[in-house]
């Protein structure tokens, strides 16, 4: 179900070079056109994929809240990797993406500007270990399987740092994420770093295995966001404000005990999962309202800020050669939209 993936290395031929200004300013329209306050005949296209923070948009779609807000939006369902490729090719106007992968898109030459965060991972990304391994420290000298360069490689690297260990203290085996539950059964592998529901599959494959570290221990390490083509954003600021306001309504619907079950039902149906099973993934997702976003978009070095989190991920991406040249992180984030909403 939940699937995050890294961007294909083939789109990294041209490294995005940001200007001297170290903050993301939405460029003004260069065609002299005035912004329209009416519903455009051409829909705004948003690519979304299978992660609770993004599947939640299905609530707004089915309830008709976007039309009620006077905005014409066409949500297009993708496999995550395909959505990033479509966005990079300018086939869609916006995409749901982790803040780290948005940096990779930027390094590839496409300026996608993060305007809001839907959530941060609060347990959906985990390190699963075999019996006898009770902490990250116990992995010293052991073999850990993960998919190099992806979000749970970042999580594992962070776990090592917290345990005062270095990557050289463990042996890393690279494997495709969906194959990790089977790899976990290998006698040589002591742990795997995976996201849900792959983590559950790993737990089932090895009796007595358990989660020894998860994204719940690092709030803000992995933000899930909406990134918009900068040129498109310049022409449609008012419409994007409406879309973000609708998101606030979605979060309220999910968090309200009176409507929570209906929200989970809608989301579970979108991905073909039983609502009771899907509830687990909801609890591993910390949804962010507009008020939450106003705090998250305050610039600081810590993980409580999407800026600080992105600085951290940028360093990881450089250290592990996800891309070779440093990029201007601030140029790929703007607080203008969330702070304009009262």
C-alpha positions as CSV (number, residue, x, y, z in Angstrom):
1,X,0.0,0.0,0.0
2,X,2.2,2.8,1.2
3,X,4.9,3.4,-1.3
4,X,7.6,6.1,-1.3
5,X,10.5,5.9,-3.8
6,X,13.5,7.8,-4.8
7,X,13.6,9.8,-8.0
8,X,15.1,8.1,-11.0
9,X,18.8,9.1,-11.4
10,X,18.2,9.8,-15.1
11,X,16.5,13.1,-14.3
12,X,19.5,14.4,-12.4
13,X,21.5,15.5,-15.5
14,X,21.1,19.2,-14.9
15,X,21.7,20.5,-11.3
16,X,19.3,23.2,-10.3
17,X,21.2,26.4,-9.4
18,X,19.4,28.8,-7.2
19,X,19.8,32.6,-7.3
20,X,21.6,34.7,-4.8
21,X,18.4,35.3,-2.8
22,X,18.2,32.7,-0.1
23,X,14.4,32.7,0.3
24,X,11.8,31.3,-2.0
25,X,9.8,34.1,-3.5
26,X,7.0,33.2,-5.9
27,X,7.8,34.9,-9.2
28,X,5.4,37.4,-10.5
29,X,3.5,36.5,-13.7
30,X,5.5,37.7,-16.7
31,X,2.6,37.9,-19.1
32,X,0.8,40.8,-17.6
33,X,-2.2,38.6,-16.8
34,X,-4.2,39.4,-13.7
35,X,-5.0,36.6,-11.2
36,X,-8.6,35.4,-11.6
37,X,-10.8,34.9,-8.5
38,X,-13.2,32.7,-10.5
39,X,-12.9,29.0,-11.2
40,X,-10.6,28.5,-14.1
41,X,-11.8,26.4,-17.1
42,X,-8.5,24.6,-17.1
43,X,-8.1,22.5,-14.0
44,X,-5.1,22.6,-11.7
45,X,-3.5,19.1,-11.9
46,X,-2.1,17.5,-8.8
47,X,-0.4,14.1,-8.7
48,X,-1.0,12.2,-5.6
49,X,-0.1,8.7,-4.5
50,X,-0.4,6.0,-1.8
51,X,0.5,7.5,1.5
52,X,-2.1,8.5,4.2
53,X,-1.0,12.1,4.2
54,X,-1.8,12.3,0.5
55,X,-4.6,9.8,0.3
56,X,-6.4,12.1,2.7
57,X,-7.1,14.5,-0.2
58,X,-9.7,11.8,-1.3
59,X,-11.9,13.1,1.5
60,X,-12.0,16.6,-0.2
61,X,-12.5,15.0,-3.6
62,X,-15.5,12.8,-2.5
63,X,-17.1,15.5,-0.4
64,X,-16.9,18.0,-3.2
65,X,-15.2,20.6,-1.0
66,X,-12.8,21.8,-3.8
67,X,-15.7,22.7,-6.1
68,X,-17.5,24.4,-3.1
69,X,-14.4,26.5,-2.6
70,X,-14.6,27.6,-6.2
71,X,-11.4,25.9,-7.5
72,X,-11.1,23.5,-10.4
73,X,-8.7,20.7,-9.4
74,X,-8.0,17.4,-11.1
75,X,-6.2,15.0,-8.8
76,X,-4.4,12.3,-10.8
77,X,-3.5,9.0,-9.1
78,X,0.0,7.8,-9.6
79,X,2.6,5.3,-8.4
80,X,4.9,7.7,-6.4
81,X,7.9,7.5,-8.6
82,X,5.8,8.1,-11.7
83,X,4.2,11.2,-10.1
84,X,7.7,12.7,-9.5
85,X,8.7,12.0,-13.1
86,X,5.4,13.5,-14.4
87,X,6.0,16.6,-12.3
88,X,9.6,16.9,-13.4
89,X,8.4,16.7,-17.0
90,X,5.8,19.5,-16.3
91,X,3.0,17.1,-17.2
92,X,1.2,18.1,-13.9
93,X,1.1,21.4,-12.0
94,X,1.9,20.0,-8.5
95,X,2.8,16.8,-6.7
96,X,2.6,15.3,-3.3
97,X,6.2,14.6,-2.3
98,X,8.5,14.2,0.7
99,X,10.6,17.3,1.4
100,X,13.7,15.3,0.7
101,X,12.6,14.1,-2.7
102,X,11.6,17.7,-3.6
103,X,15.3,18.6,-3.2
104,X,16.2,15.8,-5.6
105,X,13.7,17.2,-8.1
106,X,15.3,20.6,-7.6
107,X,18.7,19.2,-8.2
108,X,17.4,17.7,-11.5
109,X,16.5,21.2,-12.7
110,X,12.8,21.4,-12.0
111,X,11.8,24.1,-9.5
112,X,9.0,22.7,-7.4
113,X,8.2,25.0,-4.4
114,X,6.8,23.5,-1.3
115,X,3.8,25.6,-0.2
116,X,2.4,23.4,2.6
117,X,3.0,20.1,4.5
118,X,0.3,17.6,4.8
119,X,1.9,15.7,7.7
120,X,5.1,14.3,9.1
121,X,5.8,10.6,9.5
122,X,5.1,9.6,13.1
123,X,5.8,5.9,13.1
124,X,5.1,4.8,9.5
125,X,8.8,4.4,8.8
126,X,10.6,1.9,11.0
127,X,13.7,-0.3,11.7
128,X,12.6,-3.9,12.3
129,X,15.0,-6.2,14.1
130,X,15.3,-9.9,14.7
131,X,15.0,-11.5,18.2
132,X,18.0,-10.7,20.4
133,X,18.4,-7.2,18.8
134,X,16.8,-4.8,21.2
135,X,18.4,-1.4,20.3
136,X,20.3,0.3,17.5
137,X,23.4,-0.2,19.6
138,X,22.9,-4.0,19.3
139,X,23.3,-3.7,15.5
140,X,27.0,-2.8,15.8
141,X,28.9,-5.3,13.6
142,X,25.6,-6.6,12.1
143,X,24.1,-6.5,8.7
144,X,21.1,-4.2,8.0
145,X,19.2,-4.3,4.7
146,X,17.6,-1.2,3.2
147,X,17.2,0.6,-0.1
148,X,20.1,3.0,-0.4
149,X,19.3,6.6,-0.9
150,X,15.6,6.4,0.0
151,X,13.8,7.8,3.0
152,X,14.4,4.9,5.4
153,X,18.1,5.0,4.6
154,X,17.9,8.6,6.0
155,X,15.9,7.2,9.0
156,X,18.6,4.5,9.7
157,X,21.4,7.0,9.4
158,X,19.7,9.2,11.9
159,X,19.2,6.3,14.2
160,X,22.9,5.5,14.1
161,X,23.8,9.0,15.0
162,X,21.4,9.0,17.9
163,X,23.1,5.7,19.1
164,X,26.5,7.3,18.7
165,X,27.4,4.9,15.9
166,X,28.7,5.6,12.4
167,X,27.7,4.0,9.1
168,X,31.0,2.1,9.2
169,X,29.9,0.3,12.4
170,X,27.4,-1.7,10.5
171,X,27.2,-3.5,7.1
172,X,24.6,-2.2,4.7
173,X,23.0,-4.6,2.2
174,X,21.1,-2.8,-0.6
175,X,17.7,-4.3,-1.6
176,X,14.5,-3.0,-3.3
177,X,12.1,-2.0,-0.5
178,X,9.3,-4.4,-1.5
179,X,11.8,-7.3,-1.3
180,X,13.0,-6.5,2.1
181,X,10.5,-8.7,4.0
182,X,12.0,-11.7,2.2
183,X,15.6,-10.4,2.6
184,X,14.9,-10.2,6.3
185,X,14.5,-13.9,6.5
186,X,18.1,-14.4,5.5
187,X,20.3,-15.7,8.3
188,X,22.9,-12.9,7.7
189,X,20.5,-10.0,8.0
190,X,19.7,-8.7,11.5
191,X,17.4,-5.8,10.7
192,X,15.7,-3.9,7.9
193,X,14.7,-0.3,7.5
194,X,11.3,0.0,5.8
195,X,8.0,1.9,5.7
196,X,4.6,0.6,6.3
197,X,3.0,-1.7,5.3
198,X,6.3,-3.4,4.3
199,X,7.3,-3.2,7.9
200,X,4.3,-5.3,8.9
201,X,5.2,-7.8,6.3
202,X,8.7,-8.1,7.7
203,X,7.4,-8.5,11.2
204,X,5.2,-11.4,10.0
205,X,8.0,-13.1,8.2
206,X,10.3,-13.4,11.3
207,X,8.6,-14.6,14.5
208,X,9.6,-12.5,17.5
209,X,10.9,-9.6,15.4
210,X,10.1,-6.1,16.6
211,X,10.4,-2.4,15.8
212,X,13.4,-0.9,17.6
213,X,13.3,2.6,16.1
214,X,10.8,4.5,14.1
215,X,10.0,8.0,12.7
216,X,7.9,8.5,15.9
217,X,11.2,9.2,17.6
218,X,12.2,11.9,15.2
219,X,9.1,14.2,14.5
220,X,9.8,16.3,11.5
221,X,12.5,14.2,10.0
222,X,10.2,13.2,7.1
223,X,7.7,15.8,6.0
224,X,5.1,15.0,3.4
225,X,4.3,18.0,1.3
226,X,2.6,19.6,-1.7
227,X,5.1,21.1,-4.2
228,X,4.0,23.4,-7.0
229,X,5.7,24.3,-10.3
230,X,7.0,27.8,-9.5
231,X,5.8,29.3,-12.8
232,X,2.3,27.9,-12.2
233,X,2.2,29.1,-8.6
234,X,2.9,32.6,-9.8
235,X,-0.2,32.6,-11.9
236,X,-2.5,30.9,-9.5
237,X,-1.8,32.1,-5.9
238,X,-5.4,32.7,-5.0
239,X,-6.5,29.3,-6.2
240,X,-3.7,27.7,-4.1
241,X,-4.9,29.6,-1.1
242,X,-8.3,28.0,-1.6
243,X,-6.8,24.6,-1.9
244,X,-4.8,24.9,1.3
245,X,-7.9,26.1,3.1
246,X,-9.7,22.9,1.9
247,X,-6.8,20.9,3.3
248,X,-7.5,22.4,6.7
249,X,-11.1,21.1,6.4
250,X,-9.8,17.7,5.6
251,X,-7.6,17.6,8.7
252,X,-10.5,18.7,10.9
253,X,-12.7,15.9,9.4
254,X,-10.0,13.3,10.1
255,X,-9.4,14.5,13.7
256,X,-13.0,15.0,14.7
257,X,-14.2,11.8,16.5
258,X,-17.6,12.2,15.0
259,X,-16.3,12.0,11.4
260,X,-13.0,10.2,11.8
261,X,-14.4,6.8,10.9
262,X,-15.9,8.1,7.7
263,X,-12.6,9.8,6.8
264,X,-10.7,6.5,7.3
265,X,-13.4,4.6,5.3
266,X,-12.9,7.0,2.3
267,X,-9.1,6.7,2.5
268,X,-9.1,3.0,2.9
269,X,-11.5,2.5,0.0
270,X,-9.2,4.5,-2.2
271,X,-6.3,2.1,-1.7
272,X,-8.3,-1.1,-1.3
273,X,-7.6,-1.8,2.3
274,X,-9.9,-2.7,5.2
275,X,-10.6,0.5,7.3
276,X,-9.6,-1.3,10.5
277,X,-6.2,-2.2,9.1
278,X,-5.8,1.3,7.6
279,X,-6.3,2.9,11.0
280,X,-2.8,1.8,12.0
281,X,-1.3,3.9,9.2
282,X,-3.4,6.9,10.2
283,X,-1.9,6.7,13.7
284,X,1.6,6.7,12.2
285,X,0.8,10.0,10.4
286,X,0.8,13.3,12.1
287,X,-1.6,15.4,10.0
288,X,-0.8,19.2,9.9
289,X,-3.5,21.9,9.9
290,X,-3.0,25.4,8.5
291,X,-2.2,26.5,12.1
292,X,0.3,23.7,12.4
293,X,1.8,24.7,9.0
294,X,2.3,28.3,10.2
295,X,4.6,27.0,12.9
296,X,6.3,24.4,10.7
297,X,7.1,27.1,8.1
298,X,8.9,29.3,10.6
299,X,12.6,29.2,9.7
300,X,14.9,27.4,12.1
301,X,17.6,24.8,12.1
302,X,15.6,22.1,14.0
303,X,13.3,19.4,12.7
304,X,10.3,21.3,14.0
305,X,10.8,23.5,10.9
306,X,10.5,22.3,7.4
307,X,13.5,24.4,6.6
308,X,15.6,22.8,9.3
309,X,14.4,19.3,8.3
310,X,15.3,20.0,4.6
311,X,18.7,21.3,5.5
312,X,19.3,18.0,7.3
313,X,18.1,16.0,4.4
314,X,20.1,18.0,2.0
315,X,23.3,17.1,3.9
316,X,22.3,13.5,3.8
317,X,21.7,13.6,0.1
318,X,25.1,15.2,-0.5
319,X,26.9,12.8,1.9
320,X,25.4,9.8,0.1
321,X,25.8,11.2,-3.4
322,X,22.1,11.4,-4.2
323,X,23.2,14.5,-6.0
324,X,26.7,16.1,-6.2
325,X,26.2,19.8,-5.9
326,X,24.7,21.7,-2.9
327,X,21.4,23.4,-3.7
328,X,19.6,26.4,-2.3
329,X,17.1,24.7,0.0
330,X,15.3,28.0,0.9
331,X,14.5,28.7,-2.8
332,X,12.4,25.5,-2.9
333,X,10.1,26.4,0.1
334,X,7.7,29.4,0.6
335,X,5.7,30.4,3.6
336,X,3.7,32.9,1.6
337,X,0.6,30.8,1.0
338,X,0.1,29.4,4.5
339,X,0.8,32.7,6.1
340,X,-1.7,34.5,3.9
341,X,-4.5,32.4,5.3
342,X,-6.3,33.8,8.3
